[in-house]
């Protein structure tokens, strides 16, 4: 008899649990169907009233009758009969609020390995999916622009308070543009789809921006009458180093531009960027009060 009683008790709890799960799913599906979202209380109440066109007291299941959203409670009550009882409405609202306010468990993002092993045999992929040897001149150009980007990041870490925030902001912007340069190089213009070409097209406006920045800095500098040695403090010296790397990057890109694999604007940008870095080095030395060494024969 005890086993029988325990069995009945277990089955009763199981049925109640399944009933609660069904009611929960019904309520959630109803909320999803009418896009009941957690906004302000008035919007939620109006949408729930629409979902409750005809209510069954004591149940969370409702028959949809009204096809439009009433502007207020009075107009809703005038066109929907019978009206759900206040207890049914409160029950539905409390259950809806509880379900809406429940925090969904956050899905853990799968960690992506830095190493892929796909380049162990000396080949790598371009943005268009093409596999080439790592000795290809495209990867040589990509490596040079990456080195240039890293050197400018080093410059920013040595900038002092004497330099304006706009100066640092321009260096940061250049670092971002150099990533666009890399995307353009990694997408051969004569071997890629039109969608990839459009996505990685390089804007010539970046060249004009560099020219305006150069003119602005030069207007505050004394005229240059002699050759100067890379000097003028840490910031200026590292800017000169970046200028040298930029020249190498430009030399590695010029061949790709001539073969039609890279946009001509990329070569123009690197050429103008080396000029910018030279003037920026002089500007940094001037602002920080450092001395530039004159070349003496």
N, C-alpha and C positions, 0 to 999 in steps of 0.2 A: 504493500500500500504506500509506503514511504517513497519507493522508487517511482511508482505511478504518479504520486503527487509532485515529485520533483520534475518528472518529465512534463507534466501539464504546466507547471510553473515556468519551465524553460521554454516550452512552445509558446506560451502566452507572451513572455518577454520578447521572444523572437518576432512574433506577429506585430507587437507594438513597435518594435524597432523598425521593421520593414515599412509599417504604416507611416512612421515619422519620416523615413527616407523618401518615400513616395511623395508625401506632402511637400517636403523640402525641394525635390526635383520639380514638382508641378509649379511651385511658387517661383523658383529660379527660371524655369522656361517661360513663365508668364512675364516675368520682369525683362528677360532678354528679348522676348517677342515685341514688346512695346518700348524697348530701349529705355527702361526706367533707370536713370543714372543718378548718382549722388550729387545733386545740385542744391539749390536752396529749397526750403521746405515747401513753398507754395507750388513750385513746378512739380515736385515729386507727388504732392497730394492730388493735383489736377490729373496727372497721368495715371495714378492708381485708381482714381475715380472713373476714368475712361475705361480702364481694364475691368472694372467692376460694374459693367453695364447691368448685370442682374446677379445679385449675390445670393448664396445659399447660407443661411445662418449657421455658424459653428463650423464652417468648412473653408479651406483655402482654395477651393476650386470654383471658378466663376465662368459663366456663359457670357461670351462677348456679344453685345447687342448694339451699342452705340458705335457709329462709324466715324465720328468726328469729336474733336476736343472742345468741350464747353468752356466758355469764358469764365464762369464762376459756378459756385455750388448751387445757387438757386436755379440757373438755367439747366444744370444737369438734373436736378431733382424734378424739374417740370417735364422733361422728355423721357425719363427713365423710371418706369414702374414695373414691378415693385422695387422699392429702394432697399438696399441692404441695411440691416439694423446697425446701430451705433457700436454695439459690442463686436459685430462681425468686422466692421470697418477698423476699429481699434486693433483687433486681433491681426488683421491683414497688414496694417501699417507697422505694428511692432515687429511682426515676423519679417516684413520687407526691409525695415531699417536694420534689423539684426543681420540679415543676409548681405545687405549692401555694405555694412560697416565691417564685415569680417575681413581680416587680412589674409590674402592668398599667400600661400607659402612661396617664397622666392626660389626660382630655379637656379641652381648653381651652374655658372657658366663653365663650359668645358675648357680646360687650359690648353692653349695652343703651344706646341713645342717650337722653340726657336730654330732648332735644327730639323731639316727635312730629308737629308741624305741624297737629295736629287741631284746635287752638284758634285758628288764625290768623284765622278768620272771626268770632271773638267768641263762640263757644259752647264748652261743655265738658260732660263726662259726669259723672253722679252714680254712686254705687256700684251702683244698680239698673240702670244702663245707659241711663238717660234723658238726653237731650241738652237742655240749657237755655242760655239766654243768660248770659253772665258778669255781666250786670247784675242777675240774679235775686237775691232776698234771701237765698237759701240760700248763694250764693257770698260774699255780703257777711258772713254769719255765719261761714262757714268761714275767711275772711280774718282776721276779728277774733280768732278762737280761735287761729289760727296765729301771729298777732302776739303774743298773750298768751303762748303757749308759748315763743316766742323771747325775750321779755322776762324770763321766769323763768329761762331758760338764762343770760341775762346776769347775773341776780342771783346765781346759783350761782358764776359766775366771780369775783365780788367778795366772796364770803363769806370771812371771816377765820378764824383758828384758835380764836378765842374762842367760836365757835358749834360746838355738838356735831355729830358725824357724823350723828346722827339727824335733825337739822334739814335738812342737805343731802339726806339720803335721802328725806325727805318731799317736798321740792321736786322731786326726780327722779321720785318716784311720781306727783306731780301732773302733771308733763309727760307721762307715759305715759297718764294718765287723760284728759288733754285730747285725745290722739289718738283715744281711744274716743268722746269728745264729738264730734269731727269726723266719725267714722264714722256716728254716730247722725244727725247733721245731714245728711250726704250720702246718707242712705237715707230718703226721705220715708215716713213711717209709713202714709200713705193711698194710696201708689202703688207699693208694693214687695211682693215675694212673702213668704210666711210664713217661708221659710228665711232670707232676708236680714234680715227683722225680728228673728228669734230670734238671729241671729249678731251683730247690732249693738245689741241691747237694752242699755239703760244701767241699772246696778245702783244702787238708792237707798242701799245700804250706804256708798257713797263719801261721801254727804252726812253720814251719822252719824260717819264717821271724821274729817271736817273739824271737826265740832262738838266731838269729844273732844280734838282737837289744840288747838283754840281755848281750851277750858277749862283744859287743862294749861298753856299759855303764860301765860294771864291770871292764874293763881294765883301766879306769880312776879313779876308786874308791880305797880307802885304804881297805885292807882286813878286813873282819868282824870277830872280836874275842869275842864279847859279844852279848847278847840279847839286842835289842834296843826297846825303847818304841815308839809308834806312835808319832812322833814329827818332828822338823826340819823346822818350818815355815808353812805358810798356804798351799802352793802348796804341800809340802811333806805330811802334815797331811791329806789333802783331798785325796791324792793318797793312803795313808794307808786305809782310809775309803773305797775307791773304791776297794782296795784289799780284804777287809772283805766282801763286797757285792759280789765280784766275787767268793769267796769261797762258799757263800750261793747259788749262781747261779749254780756253779758246782755240789753241792750236790743235787739240784733239778733236774739236767739233767741226772745224773748218772743212776737213776732208769729208765728213758726213753731209755737210750742207752742199758741197760740190757734187756729191753723188745723189743728191735728192732724197736722202734718208732722214734729214732733220730740217726743220723750218729755218729759213734764212734769218728770221727774227731772233732765234736763239743765239746765233753767232754775233748778231748786232748787240744783243743784250750783254753778252760776256765781254765784248770789246768795250762797251760803255761802262760796264761794272768795274773794270780794272782802272779806268779813269776816275770813277767815283771813289774807289778805295784809296787811290793816291791823294786826292784832294781831302778825303776824310782823315787820312793820316796827318796831313798838315794842319787840318782844322783841330784835331784832337790835341796835337802838340801846342797849338796856339792857345786853346782854351785852358789847358792844364799848366800853362806857363813853362813848358819844357823847351829845351834848346835843340834845334835841328842842326846837324853837323853839315857844313859846307864842304863840297869836294874841292880839295886843293891840289893843284898839279905841282 
